[in-house]
Amino acid sequence: MAFTDVEVQEAHNAVIGSPDGEDLNRLGLIYSSGEGQELDLVEAHKWFNLATVLGFETAKIYRQEVSDQMDNSQIVKAQRAARKWLQGHKC
């Protein structure tokens, strides 16, 4: 799945306001694929985790796939980043 620069920017803009699970999942896909953005499994896990919190069930599958490629310290880092993001946003 390839993402254009415009799609990447739109995904980032969508999470500034009141994002839904699909918006957050899209960012997870962007970071986990490295398409249109640098591959970053910690960021991908963070966004998939947040999408799951908002009820986007498919994100659970993606989060697990990403987790399988990460070590424990990376997962902890992603979880901390997700908690920090939640503290700064009201969904």
Order of alpha helices (4+ residues) and beta strands (2+ residues): alpha-alpha-alpha-alpha-alpha
